């Protein structure tokens, strides 16, 4: 197994888990072969959730290095030694979910779950998506979690950023209660470049960003994600605009528009000329399932107030 390529992302996920009081971590892997088949494990019938097909995953011991835990999991549960396993684009999974059982599922390459041969960027309104941004959104009547609001309801951070930001260096952990902070948006757009790909399964299918409009936006104001879908097995990023209290103003599927030409989209955005000055949450989500795509591309987050 090669050295991790996304140390910054893994550190951010661990910080987010610590922030939310999560002490139990689970590691997992998406393993595919040269023709796009994905390794699934079949749980024994007598085990907890017997008969379930799942990706390789298991619990890590407290304080255990997550990459070491993943190597042990693949060796003991799948028969893969470290010299036979090459790390893919995604880091080891860290989440609050408990290990689903103690049985040893049977590794098997599933013919029924290949990587799709084309991206499916926009499910219809009648489609059911398996991945939603339910990670830790507060109820609408919860108090505003941010400290950049004054008693009159306006944002106190009035200094606009200009130019491009490094997505990996933004303050915050990327959860709803501790979003990555883009700062104030004034005359110039705010752009966070190089956001790491989103992968299936909460919390890795969504990142949250906060931004503050310092004045009324113009007619062409927009917020969303710029990306490039240039090969099969890569899915789009869906943005949504949410109030800090949890009220969704612009739904991921119910509104928004694409740039580029299907299937090679170059971005998806929400029009925001109707927003009032203040602080908002921009979520960026991977909505299609692992059967359609295993990851999104790297992407840039853009908020332009058109002032």
Secondary structure by P-SEA (a helix, b strand, c coil): ccccccaaaaaaaaaaaaaacccbbbbbbbbbcccbbbbbbbcccccccccccccccccccccccaaaaaaaaaaaacccccccccccccccccccccccccbbbbbbbccccccccccccccccccccccccccccccccccccccccccccccccccccccccccccccccccccccccccccccbbbbbcccccccccccccbbbbbbbbccccccccbbbbbbbbccccbbbbbbbbbccccccccccccccccccccccccccccccccccbbbbbbbbbbcccccccccccbbbbbbbccc
